[in-house]
Amino acid sequence: MNLLDLYARLARWPAGRWLFARAVCVRAPYFASIAPRIDRLEAGHCVVRFAHRRRVTNHIGTVHAIALCNAAELAAGLATDTALPPSMRWIPRGMQVEYLRKAVGTMTTVARVDPTSIPTEAADVPVLVETRNREGETVFRATVTMRVSPRPSR
């Protein structure tokens, strides 16, 4: 079962999105540090939300920069994974970030990658990510460079 199918099956249930996010965090434990919720997952599009709580707060009382980067990598990875054909794989190669304003409150991170832009050979694919606060103001922007390549034949 692929990622989109699993999300679609679980999202129908009351705690399904929560359970899906927990499963992602079991597979990649570091993402659990922000206690993410996956609000939307479609081919090449992912929306991740996380609450501003003490464990993601920095010394000035705002959401820590690395928590924002963590959400960006999670959303970009899920968006990329859902955009790829089964014959391809991905790994993050880098991230360029912009911190645009103080991040306070619940954060919503959106990542997009055009599934039609995925190459059939090994290449870098930029994934655009934006994080907004409750008021809808963009507080963070990133481009996550994903290296996509064919899966090795077995």
PyMOL commands that place a pseudoatom at each C-alpha (Angstrom):
pseudoatom trace, name=CA, resn=MET, resi=1, chain=A, elem=C, hetatm=0, pos=[0.000, 0.000, 0.000]
pseudoatom trace, name=CA, resn=ASN, resi=2, chain=A, elem=C, hetatm=0, pos=[1.433, 3.387, -0.926]
pseudoatom trace, name=CA, resn=LEU, resi=3, chain=A, elem=C, hetatm=0, pos=[1.483, 6.482, 1.260]
pseudoatom trace, name=CA, resn=LEU, resi=4, chain=A, elem=C, hetatm=0, pos=[-1.505, 8.173, -0.381]
pseudoatom trace, name=CA, resn=ASP, resi=5, chain=A, elem=C, hetatm=0, pos=[-3.654, 5.062, -0.058]
pseudoatom trace, name=CA, resn=LEU, resi=6, chain=A, elem=C, hetatm=0, pos=[-2.750, 4.687, 3.606]
pseudoatom trace, name=CA, resn=TYR, resi=7, chain=A, elem=C, hetatm=0, pos=[-3.518, 8.349, 4.298]
pseudoatom trace, name=CA, resn=ALA, resi=8, chain=A, elem=C, hetatm=0, pos=[-6.853, 8.132, 2.459]
pseudoatom trace, name=CA, resn=ARG, resi=9, chain=A, elem=C, hetatm=0, pos=[-7.873, 5.034, 4.411]
pseudoatom trace, name=CA, resn=LEU, resi=10, chain=A, elem=C, hetatm=0, pos=[-6.934, 6.473, 7.785]
pseudoatom trace, name=CA, resn=ALA, resi=11, chain=A, elem=C, hetatm=0, pos=[-8.167, 10.048, 7.195]
pseudoatom trace, name=CA, resn=ARG, resi=12, chain=A, elem=C, hetatm=0, pos=[-11.763, 8.811, 7.012]
pseudoatom trace, name=CA, resn=TRP, resi=13, chain=A, elem=C, hetatm=0, pos=[-11.717, 7.875, 10.694]
pseudoatom trace, name=CA, resn=PRO, resi=14, chain=A, elem=C, hetatm=0, pos=[-12.024, 10.349, 13.604]
pseudoatom trace, name=CA, resn=ALA, resi=15, chain=A, elem=C, hetatm=0, pos=[-8.423, 9.944, 14.801]
pseudoatom trace, name=CA, resn=GLY, resi=16, chain=A, elem=C, hetatm=0, pos=[-7.086, 8.768, 11.454]
pseudoatom trace, name=CA, resn=ARG, resi=17, chain=A, elem=C, hetatm=0, pos=[-4.958, 11.815, 10.614]
pseudoatom trace, name=CA, resn=TRP, resi=18, chain=A, elem=C, hetatm=0, pos=[-3.445, 11.710, 14.083]
pseudoatom trace, name=CA, resn=LEU, resi=19, chain=A, elem=C, hetatm=0, pos=[-2.701, 8.005, 13.657]
pseudoatom trace, name=CA, resn=PHE, resi=20, chain=A, elem=C, hetatm=0, pos=[-1.136, 8.608, 10.235]
pseudoatom trace, name=CA, resn=ALA, resi=21, chain=A, elem=C, hetatm=0, pos=[1.138, 11.313, 11.682]
pseudoatom trace, name=CA, resn=ARG, resi=22, chain=A, elem=C, hetatm=0, pos=[2.132, 8.961, 14.506]
pseudoatom trace, name=CA, resn=ALA, resi=23, chain=A, elem=C, hetatm=0, pos=[2.993, 6.245, 11.972]
pseudoatom trace, name=CA, resn=VAL, resi=24, chain=A, elem=C, hetatm=0, pos=[5.179, 8.703, 10.048]
pseudoatom trace, name=CA, resn=CYS, resi=25, chain=A, elem=C, hetatm=0, pos=[6.928, 9.615, 13.305]
pseudoatom trace, name=CA, resn=VAL, resi=26, chain=A, elem=C, hetatm=0, pos=[7.542, 5.950, 14.108]
pseudoatom trace, name=CA, resn=ARG, resi=27, chain=A, elem=C, hetatm=0, pos=[9.225, 5.568, 10.718]
pseudoatom trace, name=CA, resn=ALA, resi=28, chain=A, elem=C, hetatm=0, pos=[11.204, 8.838, 11.125]
pseudoatom trace, name=CA, resn=PRO, resi=29, chain=A, elem=C, hetatm=0, pos=[11.340, 9.487, 14.896]
pseudoatom trace, name=CA, resn=TYR, resi=30, chain=A, elem=C, hetatm=0, pos=[12.874, 12.972, 14.848]
pseudoatom trace, name=CA, resn=PHE, resi=31, chain=A, elem=C, hetatm=0, pos=[9.684, 14.435, 13.376]
pseudoatom trace, name=CA, resn=ALA, resi=32, chain=A, elem=C, hetatm=0, pos=[7.901, 13.528, 16.618]
pseudoatom trace, name=CA, resn=SER, resi=33, chain=A, elem=C, hetatm=0, pos=[9.728, 16.441, 18.280]
pseudoatom trace, name=CA, resn=ILE, resi=34, chain=A, elem=C, hetatm=0, pos=[7.146, 18.837, 16.795]
pseudoatom trace, name=CA, resn=ALA, resi=35, chain=A, elem=C, hetatm=0, pos=[4.112, 16.526, 17.320]
pseudoatom trace, name=CA, resn=PRO, resi=36, chain=A, elem=C, hetatm=0, pos=[2.861, 17.142, 13.775]
pseudoatom trace, name=CA, resn=ARG, resi=37, chain=A, elem=C, hetatm=0, pos=[-0.621, 16.694, 12.359]
pseudoatom trace, name=CA, resn=ILE, resi=38, chain=A, elem=C, hetatm=0, pos=[-0.964, 15.918, 8.675]
pseudoatom trace, name=CA, resn=ASP, resi=39, chain=A, elem=C, hetatm=0, pos=[-4.021, 17.935, 7.658]
pseudoatom trace, name=CA, resn=ARG, resi=40, chain=A, elem=C, hetatm=0, pos=[-3.864, 17.190, 3.934]
pseudoatom trace, name=CA, resn=LEU, resi=41, chain=A, elem=C, hetatm=0, pos=[-1.916, 14.842, 1.690]
pseudoatom trace, name=CA, resn=GLU, resi=42, chain=A, elem=C, hetatm=0, pos=[-2.343, 14.643, -2.066]
pseudoatom trace, name=CA, resn=ALA, resi=43, chain=A, elem=C, hetatm=0, pos=[0.017, 13.917, -4.933]
pseudoatom trace, name=CA, resn=GLY, resi=44, chain=A, elem=C, hetatm=0, pos=[2.719, 16.573, -4.621]
pseudoatom trace, name=CA, resn=HIS, resi=45, chain=A, elem=C, hetatm=0, pos=[0.939, 18.520, -1.867]
pseudoatom trace, name=CA, resn=CYS, resi=46, chain=A, elem=C, hetatm=0, pos=[1.190, 18.244, 1.911]
pseudoatom trace, name=CA, resn=VAL, resi=47, chain=A, elem=C, hetatm=0, pos=[-0.130, 20.378, 4.779]
pseudoatom trace, name=CA, resn=VAL, resi=48, chain=A, elem=C, hetatm=0, pos=[1.455, 19.874, 8.208]
pseudoatom trace, name=CA, resn=ARG, resi=49, chain=A, elem=C, hetatm=0, pos=[0.308, 21.671, 11.344]
pseudoatom trace, name=CA, resn=PHE, resi=50, chain=A, elem=C, hetatm=0, pos=[1.988, 21.839, 14.730]
pseudoatom trace, name=CA, resn=ALA, resi=51, chain=A, elem=C, hetatm=0, pos=[1.236, 23.664, 17.948]
pseudoatom trace, name=CA, resn=HIS, resi=52, chain=A, elem=C, hetatm=0, pos=[3.432, 26.230, 19.616]
pseudoatom trace, name=CA, resn=ARG, resi=53, chain=A, elem=C, hetatm=0, pos=[4.250, 24.501, 22.882]
pseudoatom trace, name=CA, resn=ARG, resi=54, chain=A, elem=C, hetatm=0, pos=[7.155, 24.663, 25.278]
pseudoatom trace, name=CA, resn=ARG, resi=55, chain=A, elem=C, hetatm=0, pos=[9.246, 21.962, 23.594]
pseudoatom trace, name=CA, resn=VAL, resi=56, chain=A, elem=C, hetatm=0, pos=[9.402, 23.922, 20.300]
pseudoatom trace, name=CA, resn=THR, resi=57, chain=A, elem=C, hetatm=0, pos=[9.954, 27.312, 21.934]
pseudoatom trace, name=CA, resn=ASN, resi=58, chain=A, elem=C, hetatm=0, pos=[13.251, 29.197, 21.835]
pseudoatom trace, name=CA, resn=HIS, resi=59, chain=A, elem=C, hetatm=0, pos=[14.775, 31.621, 24.366]
pseudoatom trace, name=CA, resn=ILE, resi=60, chain=A, elem=C, hetatm=0, pos=[12.676, 34.592, 23.117]
pseudoatom trace, name=CA, resn=GLY, resi=61, chain=A, elem=C, hetatm=0, pos=[9.353, 32.755, 23.357]
pseudoatom trace, name=CA, resn=THR, resi=62, chain=A, elem=C, hetatm=0, pos=[8.796, 32.078, 19.654]
pseudoatom trace, name=CA, resn=VAL, resi=63, chain=A, elem=C, hetatm=0, pos=[8.769, 28.838, 17.688]
pseudoatom trace, name=CA, resn=HIS, resi=64, chain=A, elem=C, hetatm=0, pos=[12.358, 27.683, 17.297]
pseudoatom trace, name=CA, resn=ALA, resi=65, chain=A, elem=C, hetatm=0, pos=[13.933, 27.940, 13.835]
pseudoatom trace, name=CA, resn=ILE, resi=66, chain=A, elem=C, hetatm=0, pos=[14.774, 24.238, 13.783]
pseudoatom trace, name=CA, resn=ALA, resi=67, chain=A, elem=C, hetatm=0, pos=[11.158, 23.299, 14.567]
pseudoatom trace, name=CA, resn=LEU, resi=68, chain=A, elem=C, hetatm=0, pos=[10.176, 25.288, 11.465]
pseudoatom trace, name=CA, resn=CYS, resi=69, chain=A, elem=C, hetatm=0, pos=[12.854, 23.471, 9.451]
pseudoatom trace, name=CA, resn=ASN, resi=70, chain=A, elem=C, hetatm=0, pos=[11.665, 20.135, 10.837]
pseudoatom trace, name=CA, resn=ALA, resi=71, chain=A, elem=C, hetatm=0, pos=[8.098, 20.827, 9.659]
pseudoatom trace, name=CA, resn=ALA, resi=72, chain=A, elem=C, hetatm=0, pos=[9.426, 21.974, 6.279]
pseudoatom trace, name=CA, resn=GLU, resi=73, chain=A, elem=C, hetatm=0, pos=[11.422, 18.777, 5.769]
pseudoatom trace, name=CA, resn=LEU, resi=74, chain=A, elem=C, hetatm=0, pos=[8.469, 16.617, 6.837]
pseudoatom trace, name=CA, resn=ALA, resi=75, chain=A, elem=C, hetatm=0, pos=[6.024, 18.365, 4.506]
pseudoatom trace, name=CA, resn=ALA, resi=76, chain=A, elem=C, hetatm=0, pos=[8.514, 18.402, 1.623]
pseudoatom trace, name=CA, resn=GLY, resi=77, chain=A, elem=C, hetatm=0, pos=[9.301, 14.720, 2.087]
pseudoatom trace, name=CA, resn=LEU, resi=78, chain=A, elem=C, hetatm=0, pos=[5.658, 13.684, 2.112]
pseudoatom trace, name=CA, resn=ALA, resi=79, chain=A, elem=C, hetatm=0, pos=[4.843, 15.912, -0.873]
pseudoatom trace, name=CA, resn=THR, resi=80, chain=A, elem=C, hetatm=0, pos=[7.791, 14.462, -2.789]
pseudoatom trace, name=CA, resn=ASP, resi=81, chain=A, elem=C, hetatm=0, pos=[6.985, 10.888, -1.856]
pseudoatom trace, name=CA, resn=THR, resi=82, chain=A, elem=C, hetatm=0, pos=[3.423, 11.241, -3.105]
pseudoatom trace, name=CA, resn=ALA, resi=83, chain=A, elem=C, hetatm=0, pos=[4.569, 12.849, -6.371]
pseudoatom trace, name=CA, resn=LEU, resi=84, chain=A, elem=C, hetatm=0, pos=[7.021, 10.120, -7.327]
pseudoatom trace, name=CA, resn=PRO, resi=85, chain=A, elem=C, hetatm=0, pos=[6.266, 7.006, -9.337]
pseudoatom trace, name=CA, resn=PRO, resi=86, chain=A, elem=C, hetatm=0, pos=[6.975, 3.757, -7.453]
pseudoatom trace, name=CA, resn=SER, resi=87, chain=A, elem=C, hetatm=0, pos=[10.189, 3.292, -9.431]
pseudoatom trace, name=CA, resn=MET, resi=88, chain=A, elem=C, hetatm=0, pos=[11.766, 6.417, -7.882]
pseudoatom trace, name=CA, resn=ARG, resi=89, chain=A, elem=C, hetatm=0, pos=[13.096, 7.328, -4.432]
pseudoatom trace, name=CA, resn=TRP, resi=90, chain=A, elem=C, hetatm=0, pos=[14.168, 10.577, -2.754]
pseudoatom trace, name=CA, resn=ILE, resi=91, chain=A, elem=C, hetatm=0, pos=[16.441, 11.998, -0.098]
pseudoatom trace, name=CA, resn=PRO, resi=92, chain=A, elem=C, hetatm=0, pos=[16.846, 15.614, 1.047]
pseudoatom trace, name=CA, resn=ARG, resi=93, chain=A, elem=C, hetatm=0, pos=[20.096, 17.242, -0.106]
pseudoatom trace, name=CA, resn=GLY, resi=94, chain=A, elem=C, hetatm=0, pos=[19.727, 20.713, 1.264]
pseudoatom trace, name=CA, resn=MET, resi=95, chain=A, elem=C, hetatm=0, pos=[17.460, 23.464, 2.444]
pseudoatom trace, name=CA, resn=GLN, resi=96, chain=A, elem=C, hetatm=0, pos=[17.482, 27.208, 1.908]
pseudoatom trace, name=CA, resn=VAL, resi=97, chain=A, elem=C, hetatm=0, pos=[15.389, 29.066, 4.454]
pseudoatom trace, name=CA, resn=GLU, resi=98, chain=A, elem=C, hetatm=0, pos=[14.050, 32.533, 5.130]
pseudoatom trace, name=CA, resn=TYR, resi=99, chain=A, elem=C, hetatm=0, pos=[12.750, 33.556, 8.545]
pseudoatom trace, name=CA, resn=LEU, resi=100, chain=A, elem=C, hetatm=0, pos=[10.315, 36.333, 7.721]
pseudoatom trace, name=CA, resn=ARG, resi=101, chain=A, elem=C, hetatm=0, pos=[8.776, 37.221, 11.081]
pseudoatom trace, name=CA, resn=LYS, resi=102, chain=A, elem=C, hetatm=0, pos=[8.480, 35.932, 14.627]
pseudoatom trace, name=CA, resn=ALA, resi=103, chain=A, elem=C, hetatm=0, pos=[6.668, 32.603, 14.655]
pseudoatom trace, name=CA, resn=VAL, resi=104, chain=A, elem=C, hetatm=0, pos=[4.071, 32.528, 17.431]
pseudoatom trace, name=CA, resn=GLY, resi=105, chain=A, elem=C, hetatm=0, pos=[1.074, 30.213, 17.786]
pseudoatom trace, name=CA, resn=THR, resi=106, chain=A, elem=C, hetatm=0, pos=[0.027, 27.218, 15.750]
pseudoatom trace, name=CA, resn=MET, resi=107, chain=A, elem=C, hetatm=0, pos=[2.055, 26.850, 12.560]
pseudoatom trace, name=CA, resn=THR, resi=108, chain=A, elem=C, hetatm=0, pos=[0.733, 25.516, 9.249]
pseudoatom trace, name=CA, resn=THR, resi=109, chain=A, elem=C, hetatm=0, pos=[3.348, 24.342, 6.762]
pseudoatom trace, name=CA, resn=VAL, resi=110, chain=A, elem=C, hetatm=0, pos=[2.492, 23.729, 3.122]
pseudoatom trace, name=CA, resn=ALA, resi=111, chain=A, elem=C, hetatm=0, pos=[4.778, 21.970, 0.637]
pseudoatom trace, name=CA, resn=ARG, resi=112, chain=A, elem=C, hetatm=0, pos=[4.195, 21.621, -3.087]
pseudoatom trace, name=CA, resn=VAL, resi=113, chain=A, elem=C, hetatm=0, pos=[5.997, 19.789, -5.855]
pseudoatom trace, name=CA, resn=ASP, resi=114, chain=A, elem=C, hetatm=0, pos=[4.620, 19.385, -9.349]
pseudoatom trace, name=CA, resn=PRO, resi=115, chain=A, elem=C, hetatm=0, pos=[4.329, 15.637, -10.087]
pseudoatom trace, name=CA, resn=THR, resi=116, chain=A, elem=C, hetatm=0, pos=[4.797, 16.364, -13.800]
pseudoatom trace, name=CA, resn=SER, resi=117, chain=A, elem=C, hetatm=0, pos=[8.201, 17.922, -13.057]
pseudoatom trace, name=CA, resn=ILE, resi=118, chain=A, elem=C, hetatm=0, pos=[9.663, 14.705, -11.648]
pseudoatom trace, name=CA, resn=PRO, resi=119, chain=A, elem=C, hetatm=0, pos=[12.496, 13.483, -13.883]
pseudoatom trace, name=CA, resn=THR, resi=120, chain=A, elem=C, hetatm=0, pos=[12.908, 9.844, -14.864]
pseudoatom trace, name=CA, resn=GLU, resi=121, chain=A, elem=C, hetatm=0, pos=[16.646, 9.990, -14.163]
pseudoatom trace, name=CA, resn=ALA, resi=122, chain=A, elem=C, hetatm=0, pos=[18.565, 11.067, -11.069]
pseudoatom trace, name=CA, resn=ALA, resi=123, chain=A, elem=C, hetatm=0, pos=[18.192, 14.810, -10.495]
pseudoatom trace, name=CA, resn=ASP, resi=124, chain=A, elem=C, hetatm=0, pos=[17.625, 17.477, -7.875]
pseudoatom trace, name=CA, resn=VAL, resi=125, chain=A, elem=C, hetatm=0, pos=[14.045, 18.659, -7.461]
pseudoatom trace, name=CA, resn=PRO, resi=126, chain=A, elem=C, hetatm=0, pos=[13.248, 21.862, -5.559]
pseudoatom trace, name=CA, resn=VAL, resi=127, chain=A, elem=C, hetatm=0, pos=[10.255, 21.652, -3.222]
pseudoatom trace, name=CA, resn=LEU, resi=128, chain=A, elem=C, hetatm=0, pos=[8.730, 24.964, -2.182]
pseudoatom trace, name=CA, resn=VAL, resi=129, chain=A, elem=C, hetatm=0, pos=[7.566, 25.209, 1.427]
pseudoatom trace, name=CA, resn=GLU, resi=130, chain=A, elem=C, hetatm=0, pos=[5.804, 27.994, 3.286]
pseudoatom trace, name=CA, resn=THR, resi=131, chain=A, elem=C, hetatm=0, pos=[4.773, 28.256, 6.936]
pseudoatom trace, name=CA, resn=ARG, resi=132, chain=A, elem=C, hetatm=0, pos=[2.016, 30.556, 8.148]
pseudoatom trace, name=CA, resn=ASN, resi=133, chain=A, elem=C, hetatm=0, pos=[0.766, 31.540, 11.570]
pseudoatom trace, name=CA, resn=ARG, resi=134, chain=A, elem=C, hetatm=0, pos=[-2.880, 31.517, 12.712]
pseudoatom trace, name=CA, resn=GLU, resi=135, chain=A, elem=C, hetatm=0, pos=[-3.458, 34.904, 11.118]
pseudoatom trace, name=CA, resn=GLY, resi=136, chain=A, elem=C, hetatm=0, pos=[-2.296, 33.569, 7.746]
pseudoatom trace, name=CA, resn=GLU, resi=137, chain=A, elem=C, hetatm=0, pos=[0.935, 35.587, 7.749]
pseudoatom trace, name=CA, resn=THR, resi=138, chain=A, elem=C, hetatm=0, pos=[3.942, 33.863, 6.188]
pseudoatom trace, name=CA, resn=VAL, resi=139, chain=A, elem=C, hetatm=0, pos=[6.579, 33.496, 8.908]
pseudoatom trace, name=CA, resn=PHE, resi=140, chain=A, elem=C, hetatm=0, pos=[8.963, 31.088, 7.167]
pseudoatom trace, name=CA, resn=ARG, resi=141, chain=A, elem=C, hetatm=0, pos=[9.793, 30.075, 3.617]
pseudoatom trace, name=CA, resn=ALA, resi=142, chain=A, elem=C, hetatm=0, pos=[12.073, 27.299, 2.399]
pseudoatom trace, name=CA, resn=THR, resi=143, chain=A, elem=C, hetatm=0, pos=[13.197, 25.478, -0.684]
pseudoatom trace, name=CA, resn=VAL, resi=144, chain=A, elem=C, hetatm=0, pos=[14.080, 21.893, 0.120]
pseudoatom trace, name=CA, resn=THR, resi=145, chain=A, elem=C, hetatm=0, pos=[16.275, 20.276, -2.510]
pseudoatom trace, name=CA, resn=MET, resi=146, chain=A, elem=C, hetatm=0, pos=[15.334, 16.632, -2.947]
pseudoatom trace, name=CA, resn=ARG, resi=147, chain=A, elem=C, hetatm=0, pos=[17.560, 14.237, -4.829]
pseudoatom trace, name=CA, resn=VAL, resi=148, chain=A, elem=C, hetatm=0, pos=[15.291, 11.878, -6.724]
pseudoatom trace, name=CA, resn=SER, resi=149, chain=A, elem=C, hetatm=0, pos=[16.690, 8.797, -8.386]
pseudoatom trace, name=CA, resn=PRO, resi=150, chain=A, elem=C, hetatm=0, pos=[15.562, 5.417, -9.687]
pseudoatom trace, name=CA, resn=ARG, resi=151, chain=A, elem=C, hetatm=0, pos=[15.258, 2.703, -7.076]
pseudoatom trace, name=CA, resn=PRO, resi=152, chain=A, elem=C, hetatm=0, pos=[17.980, 0.088, -7.456]
pseudoatom trace, name=CA, resn=SER, resi=153, chain=A, elem=C, hetatm=0, pos=[16.775, -3.068, -9.160]
pseudoatom trace, name=CA, resn=ARG, resi=154, chain=A, elem=C, hetatm=0, pos=[16.797, -6.113, -6.961]
for i in range(1, 154): cmd.bond("trace and resi %d" % i, "trace and resi %d" % (i + 1))
show_as sticks, trace
zoom trace
